[in-house]
Amino acid sequence: MNNTGRRLLRSKFFLIGFTICFVIMLLAIISPLIIVHSPDKANLSQRLRPPDFFKNGWAGHILGTDAMGQDVLTRLLIGSRYSLLIACIAVILSGIIGICAGMIAGYYGKWLDNLIMRLADIQLSIPTMLLAITIVAIVGPSLYNLTIVLVVTCWVQYARVIRGNVLLVRNMEFINASRVVGASDLWIMAKQIFPNVLTPCIILGSQQVGYMILMEAGMSFLGLGVQPPHPSWGVMISDGRNYIQSAPWTVIAPGVALMIMVMGCNFLGDGLRDVFDPKMKS
């Protein structure tokens, strides 16, 4: 095992965050194989049943049922698939756009740098949730539109971080040597600059997953994200808020799941930062 692997294993933040994210992602992947109840089919005769935990085994309502008689645990597991899928796709796409924009701005500088960074400043001046709500209200709520909205609102962080790192390496000797021998700008950026800015991309991406999940849950809570009858943690919290006193498990279960997932992503990002960029460690 190399030195980086040993440092990762010694990082408590990384181990806790990785374990949480791995377990939740594993449950999301295998959930269609282990669920007993339908996540969409209503059963009003079973509505608002309290959790029986494992009193009736896996076939019972371990975390109770919601106002439509749907099993909370089943919807929690299936809902994690939507939340994680949207978050991961949004992180990848926003990362690609932000990295490309940041590398172009940092490498070429001058008017391109000013144009891209001023666009980033304008977007940062608008509250992210307000911008997301406005866009979805115009194009309509759907999984596809929600993903696009998250990409549009979150590429700026990547662009600013990557631009700063590119500015540090673009005039180094090995870059100048490549220019002298006739290497193209695209080759230099892809083969020499990008590997040197990959570490902050990984760290930021791991932290952005938790933020994207929160954004997706917030949009779904407002009815602008995942649409019923498809389950989502935000939709479950929204549906259960009217029964928070009579049936608190309908809100507590998705709320705790959301908190644990976001905490795991933040711990994972902090652990990666401490290992790969120890100068940033507080």
C-alpha positions as CSV (number, residue, x, y, z in Angstrom):
1,M,0.0,0.0,0.0
2,N,1.4,3.4,-1.0
3,N,1.7,6.4,1.3
4,T,-1.5,8.0,0.1
5,G,-3.5,4.8,0.9
6,R,-2.0,4.7,4.4
7,R,-2.9,8.4,5.0
8,L,-6.5,7.7,3.9
9,L,-6.8,4.8,6.3
10,R,-5.5,7.0,9.1
11,S,-8.0,9.7,8.4
12,K,-11.1,9.4,10.6
13,F,-13.1,11.8,8.5
14,F,-12.4,9.8,5.4
15,L,-13.2,6.4,7.0
16,I,-16.5,7.6,8.5
17,G,-17.5,9.5,5.4
18,F,-16.6,6.6,3.0
19,T,-18.4,4.1,5.2
20,I,-21.6,6.1,5.3
21,C,-21.6,6.9,1.6
22,F,-20.7,3.3,0.6
23,V,-23.5,1.8,2.8
24,I,-26.1,4.2,1.5
25,M,-25.1,3.8,-2.1
26,L,-25.0,0.0,-1.7
27,L,-28.5,0.0,-0.3
28,A,-29.7,2.2,-3.1
29,I,-28.3,-0.1,-5.7
30,I,-29.6,-3.4,-4.2
31,S,-32.9,-1.9,-3.0
32,P,-35.1,-3.4,-5.8
33,L,-33.8,-6.8,-4.8
34,I,-34.6,-6.5,-1.1
35,I,-37.8,-4.5,-0.9
36,V,-41.1,-6.3,-0.2
37,H,-43.7,-3.6,-0.5
38,S,-44.5,-1.5,-3.6
39,P,-43.1,2.1,-3.4
40,D,-45.9,3.6,-5.4
41,K,-49.0,1.5,-4.7
42,A,-51.3,3.1,-2.1
43,N,-53.1,1.1,0.6
44,L,-55.4,3.3,2.6
45,S,-56.3,0.5,5.0
46,Q,-52.6,0.6,6.3
47,R,-52.2,4.4,6.4
48,L,-50.2,6.1,9.2
49,R,-49.3,2.8,10.9
50,P,-46.5,3.4,13.4
51,P,-43.2,1.6,13.0
52,D,-43.2,-2.0,14.1
53,F,-39.4,-2.2,13.5
54,F,-38.6,-5.9,13.2
55,K,-41.5,-7.2,15.2
56,N,-43.1,-8.7,12.0
57,G,-39.8,-9.3,10.2
58,W,-38.8,-7.8,6.9
59,A,-42.3,-8.2,5.6
60,G,-43.7,-5.8,8.2
61,H,-43.6,-2.0,8.2
62,I,-40.3,-1.5,9.8
63,L,-40.5,2.3,9.7
64,G,-44.2,2.6,9.5
65,T,-46.4,3.8,6.7
66,D,-47.3,7.3,5.3
67,A,-50.6,9.0,4.7
68,M,-51.2,6.8,1.6
69,G,-50.4,3.6,3.4
70,Q,-47.1,3.2,1.6
71,D,-44.2,1.6,3.4
72,V,-41.8,4.3,4.6
73,L,-38.6,2.2,4.5
74,T,-39.4,1.0,0.9
75,R,-39.9,4.6,-0.3
76,L,-36.8,5.6,1.6
77,L,-34.7,3.0,-0.2
78,I,-36.1,3.7,-3.6
79,G,-36.0,7.5,-3.0
80,S,-32.3,7.3,-2.3
81,R,-31.8,6.1,-5.9
82,Y,-33.4,9.2,-7.3
83,S,-31.5,11.5,-5.0
84,L,-28.1,9.9,-5.6
85,L,-28.6,9.5,-9.3
86,I,-29.5,13.2,-9.8
87,A,-26.8,14.4,-7.5
88,C,-24.0,12.3,-9.1
89,I,-25.0,13.2,-12.7
90,A,-25.3,16.9,-11.7
91,V,-21.8,16.8,-10.0
92,I,-20.2,15.1,-13.1
93,L,-21.8,17.5,-15.6
94,S,-21.2,20.7,-13.6
95,G,-17.7,19.5,-12.9
96,I,-17.0,19.0,-16.7
97,I,-18.4,22.5,-17.5
98,G,-16.7,24.2,-14.6
99,I,-13.3,22.6,-15.2
100,C,-13.3,23.5,-18.9
101,A,-14.4,27.0,-18.1
102,G,-11.8,27.4,-15.3
103,M,-9.0,26.0,-17.4
104,I,-9.8,28.2,-20.4
105,A,-10.0,31.3,-18.1
106,G,-6.8,30.5,-16.3
107,Y,-4.7,29.4,-19.3
108,Y,-5.6,32.2,-21.8
109,G,-6.4,35.0,-19.4
110,K,-7.1,38.5,-20.7
111,W,-10.7,39.0,-22.2
112,L,-11.6,35.3,-21.9
113,D,-10.7,35.3,-18.2
114,N,-12.7,38.5,-17.6
115,L,-15.7,37.2,-19.5
116,I,-15.9,33.9,-17.8
117,M,-15.2,35.2,-14.3
118,R,-17.7,38.1,-14.7
119,L,-20.4,35.6,-15.7
120,A,-19.5,33.6,-12.6
121,D,-19.7,36.7,-10.4
122,I,-23.1,37.5,-11.8
123,Q,-24.4,34.0,-11.1
124,L,-22.9,34.1,-7.6
125,S,-24.8,37.3,-6.9
126,I,-28.1,35.5,-7.4
127,P,-29.2,33.2,-4.5
128,T,-28.8,29.6,-5.8
129,M,-32.2,28.4,-4.7
130,L,-34.0,31.4,-6.1
131,L,-32.2,30.9,-9.5
132,A,-33.1,27.2,-9.4
133,I,-36.8,27.9,-8.6
134,T,-37.0,30.5,-11.3
135,I,-35.6,28.2,-14.0
136,V,-37.7,25.2,-13.0
137,A,-40.8,27.4,-12.9
138,I,-40.1,28.4,-16.5
139,V,-39.2,25.1,-18.0
140,G,-41.4,22.9,-15.8
141,P,-40.6,20.3,-13.1
142,S,-39.1,17.0,-14.2
143,L,-36.0,14.9,-13.3
144,Y,-34.3,16.0,-16.5
145,N,-35.0,19.7,-15.9
146,L,-34.0,19.4,-12.3
147,T,-30.6,17.9,-13.2
148,I,-30.0,20.7,-15.8
149,V,-30.9,23.3,-13.2
150,L,-28.4,21.9,-10.7
151,V,-25.7,21.8,-13.3
152,V,-26.4,25.5,-14.4
153,T,-26.3,26.7,-10.8
154,C,-23.2,24.8,-9.6
155,W,-20.5,25.0,-12.3
156,V,-19.2,28.3,-10.9
157,Q,-17.5,26.7,-7.9
158,Y,-15.4,24.4,-10.1
159,A,-14.5,27.2,-12.5
160,R,-13.2,29.5,-9.7
161,V,-11.2,26.7,-8.0
162,I,-9.7,25.4,-11.2
163,R,-8.9,28.9,-12.5
164,G,-6.9,29.6,-9.4
165,N,-4.9,26.4,-9.7
166,V,-4.3,26.9,-13.4
167,L,-2.9,30.4,-12.7
168,L,-0.3,28.7,-10.4
169,V,1.0,26.3,-13.0
170,R,0.5,27.8,-16.5
171,N,3.9,29.6,-16.5
172,M,6.0,26.8,-14.9
173,E,9.1,25.6,-16.7
174,F,7.6,22.3,-18.0
175,I,4.7,24.2,-19.5
176,N,7.0,26.7,-21.2
177,A,9.1,23.8,-22.5
178,S,6.1,22.2,-24.1
179,R,5.2,25.5,-25.8
180,V,8.8,25.8,-27.2
181,V,8.7,22.3,-28.8
182,G,5.4,23.1,-30.5
183,A,2.8,21.4,-28.3
184,S,-0.8,22.6,-28.8
185,D,-2.7,24.5,-26.1
186,L,-5.2,21.6,-26.0
187,W,-2.5,19.0,-25.4
188,I,-0.9,21.2,-22.7
189,M,-4.2,21.7,-20.9
190,A,-5.2,18.0,-21.2
191,K,-1.9,16.3,-20.5
192,Q,0.0,18.7,-18.3
193,I,-2.3,21.1,-16.6
194,F,-5.3,18.9,-15.9
195,P,-3.4,16.3,-13.9
196,N,-2.0,19.1,-11.7
197,V,-5.5,20.4,-10.9
198,L,-7.2,17.0,-10.5
199,T,-6.9,16.8,-6.7
200,P,-9.0,19.9,-6.0
201,C,-11.6,18.6,-8.5
202,I,-11.9,15.3,-6.6
203,I,-12.2,17.1,-3.2
204,L,-14.8,19.6,-4.5
205,G,-16.7,16.9,-6.2
206,S,-17.1,14.8,-3.1
207,Q,-18.3,17.8,-1.1
208,Q,-20.7,18.9,-3.9
209,V,-22.6,15.5,-3.9
210,G,-24.0,16.4,-0.4
211,Y,-24.9,19.9,-1.6
212,M,-26.6,18.5,-4.7
213,I,-28.6,16.1,-2.6
214,L,-29.7,19.0,-0.4
215,M,-30.7,21.0,-3.4
216,E,-32.6,18.2,-4.9
217,A,-34.4,17.6,-1.6
218,G,-35.3,21.3,-1.3
219,M,-36.6,21.5,-4.9
220,S,-38.6,18.3,-4.5
221,F,-40.0,19.6,-1.2
222,L,-41.3,22.6,-3.0
223,G,-42.8,20.4,-5.7
224,L,-40.3,21.4,-8.4
225,G,-38.2,18.3,-8.4
226,V,-39.1,14.6,-8.4
227,Q,-42.8,14.3,-9.0
228,P,-45.2,11.9,-7.3
229,P,-45.8,9.0,-7.3
230,H,-42.0,8.6,-7.6
231,P,-40.4,8.7,-4.1
232,S,-37.7,11.2,-3.1
233,W,-36.5,12.2,0.3
234,G,-37.7,15.8,-0.3
235,V,-41.1,14.6,-1.5
236,M,-41.4,12.3,1.6
237,I,-40.6,15.2,3.9
238,S,-43.1,17.4,2.1
239,D,-45.8,14.8,2.2
240,G,-45.3,14.1,5.9
241,R,-45.0,17.6,7.2
242,N,-48.8,17.8,7.7
243,Y,-48.6,14.7,10.0
244,I,-45.5,15.7,12.0
245,Q,-47.4,15.6,15.3
246,S,-49.6,12.6,14.7
247,A,-47.2,10.5,12.6
248,P,-43.7,12.0,13.1
249,W,-41.9,8.9,11.6
250,T,-43.1,10.1,8.1
251,V,-40.8,13.1,8.5
252,I,-38.1,11.8,10.8
253,A,-37.1,8.8,8.6
254,P,-36.3,10.8,5.4
255,G,-35.0,13.7,7.4
256,V,-32.5,11.6,9.3
257,A,-31.5,9.8,6.1
258,L,-30.9,13.1,4.4
259,M,-28.8,14.4,7.3
260,I,-26.7,11.2,7.5
261,M,-26.0,11.2,3.7
262,V,-25.0,14.9,3.6
263,M,-22.8,14.4,6.7
264,G,-21.1,11.4,5.1
265,C,-20.4,13.4,1.9
266,N,-19.0,16.3,4.0
267,F,-16.8,14.0,6.1
268,L,-15.6,12.3,2.9
269,G,-14.7,15.6,1.4
270,D,-12.9,16.8,4.5
271,G,-10.9,13.5,4.7
272,L,-9.8,13.8,1.1
273,R,-8.8,17.4,1.6
274,D,-6.8,16.6,4.7
275,V,-5.0,13.8,2.8
276,F,-4.4,15.3,-0.6
277,D,-4.1,19.0,0.4
278,P,-2.7,19.0,4.0
279,K,-1.9,22.8,3.7
280,M,-5.7,23.4,3.9
281,K,-6.1,21.3,7.1
282,S,-7.3,23.5,10.0
